[in-house]
Amino acid sequence: MTAGEVKITTGFEFLKDVCIDTHFVHRGRFVRMAQVIATNPACIGIGIEENTAIVITEGRNARLVGCGVVIIADGEKSHSTNITAFDGHKKITIRDLNVPILSQGETFNIPARNPPHV
């Protein structure tokens, strides 16, 4: 939970501008994802709980399947973060992070903020 503690790199890039994390709820990975999105606010984070998946069609349309939840972290309207303050002791601050929690059968569209998206 300390600002600047999370280090990331490019993954497989199956989806552009999306960070996906699994075992999200059980392993308490929300703060880690929030830091990733605070440093990359044009991206969204998708945290997938155990026994849960998202099915992506047409590169942007997502549908949830399984018995758990998916937590979306959208930083497009976030502000006032101290994420770049690397003093080693300061806890993170992120204001107005949008965090929908979705369950079985719900759908959402992955935003195309930096086209081309697919």
C-alpha positions as CSV (number, residue, x, y, z in Angstrom):
1,M,0.0,0.0,0.0
2,T,3.0,2.3,-0.2
3,A,3.1,4.7,-3.1
4,G,5.4,3.6,-5.9
5,E,5.8,0.0,-4.6
6,V,4.3,-1.8,-7.6
7,K,6.5,-2.4,-10.6
8,I,4.9,-3.6,-13.9
9,T,5.9,-4.4,-17.4
10,T,4.2,-5.2,-20.7
11,G,2.4,-8.5,-20.7
12,F,0.9,-10.6,-23.6
13,E,-1.1,-7.6,-24.9
14,F,-4.1,-9.8,-25.7
15,L,-6.2,-6.6,-25.0
16,K,-4.8,-3.1,-25.5
17,D,-4.7,-0.9,-22.5
18,V,-6.0,-3.5,-20.1
19,C,-4.3,-5.0,-17.0
20,I,-5.8,-8.3,-15.9
21,D,-5.1,-9.9,-12.5
22,T,-6.4,-13.3,-11.4
23,H,-7.1,-14.7,-7.9
24,F,-8.0,-11.0,-7.3
25,V,-10.3,-11.2,-4.2
26,H,-8.8,-14.1,-2.3
27,R,-5.2,-12.7,-2.6
28,G,-6.2,-9.1,-1.8
29,R,-4.8,-7.6,-5.0
30,F,-7.0,-4.5,-5.2
31,V,-4.4,-2.0,-3.9
32,R,-1.9,-3.4,-6.4
33,M,-4.3,-2.9,-9.3
34,A,-5.2,0.6,-8.1
35,Q,-1.6,1.6,-8.2
36,V,-1.2,0.2,-11.7
37,I,-4.2,2.1,-12.9
38,A,-3.2,5.3,-11.1
39,T,0.1,5.3,-13.1
40,N,-1.8,4.4,-16.3
41,P,-5.2,6.1,-16.1
42,A,-6.0,5.5,-19.8
43,C,-6.0,1.8,-19.0
44,I,-8.5,-0.3,-17.1
45,G,-7.8,-3.0,-14.6
46,I,-9.8,-6.2,-14.6
47,G,-9.5,-8.3,-11.4
48,I,-11.0,-11.8,-11.8
49,E,-12.0,-13.8,-8.7
50,E,-11.5,-17.6,-8.4
51,N,-13.9,-19.8,-10.4
52,T,-14.8,-16.8,-12.7
53,A,-13.9,-15.7,-16.2
54,I,-14.7,-13.1,-18.8
55,V,-15.5,-13.9,-22.3
56,I,-14.4,-11.3,-24.8
57,T,-16.0,-10.9,-28.2
58,E,-15.1,-8.4,-30.9
59,G,-12.1,-7.3,-28.9
60,R,-14.2,-5.1,-26.6
61,N,-17.4,-6.8,-25.4
62,A,-17.0,-8.7,-22.1
63,R,-19.4,-11.1,-20.4
64,L,-18.9,-12.6,-17.0
65,V,-19.2,-16.4,-16.4
66,G,-18.6,-18.3,-13.2
67,C,-19.6,-18.1,-9.5
68,G,-17.4,-15.2,-8.4
69,V,-17.1,-11.5,-9.3
70,V,-15.0,-9.3,-11.5
71,I,-13.8,-6.0,-10.2
72,I,-13.1,-3.2,-12.8
73,A,-10.7,-0.4,-11.9
74,D,-11.2,2.6,-14.2
75,G,-8.9,5.6,-13.6
76,E,-10.1,7.8,-16.4
77,K,-11.6,10.3,-14.0
78,S,-9.2,9.7,-11.1
79,H,-7.1,12.6,-9.7
80,S,-5.1,13.8,-6.8
81,T,-2.9,10.7,-6.6
82,N,0.4,10.6,-4.8
83,I,1.5,7.5,-6.7
84,T,4.8,9.1,-7.9
85,A,5.8,10.2,-4.4
86,F,8.5,7.7,-3.7
87,D,9.4,8.5,-0.1
88,G,9.1,4.9,1.0
89,H,6.6,5.4,3.8
90,K,3.6,7.3,2.4
91,K,0.5,5.3,1.8
92,I,-1.2,5.8,-1.6
93,T,-4.0,8.2,-2.3
94,I,-6.2,8.0,-5.4
95,R,-9.4,10.0,-5.6
96,D,-12.4,9.1,-7.7
97,L,-11.3,5.7,-9.0
98,N,-14.3,4.1,-10.6
99,V,-14.7,0.5,-9.3
100,P,-17.7,-1.4,-10.6
101,I,-18.1,-5.0,-9.2
102,L,-19.9,-7.4,-11.6
103,S,-21.2,-10.9,-11.3
104,Q,-22.4,-13.8,-13.4
105,G,-24.1,-12.8,-16.6
106,E,-23.2,-9.1,-16.4
107,T,-21.6,-7.4,-19.4
108,F,-19.4,-4.4,-20.0
109,N,-17.5,-2.8,-22.8
110,I,-13.7,-2.3,-22.7
111,P,-13.1,1.3,-23.5
112,A,-11.2,2.2,-26.7
113,R,-9.4,5.3,-25.3
114,N,-6.2,4.8,-27.5
115,P,-7.5,3.5,-30.8
116,P,-7.0,1.3,-32.6
117,H,-8.2,-0.9,-29.8
118,V,-8.0,-4.4,-31.4
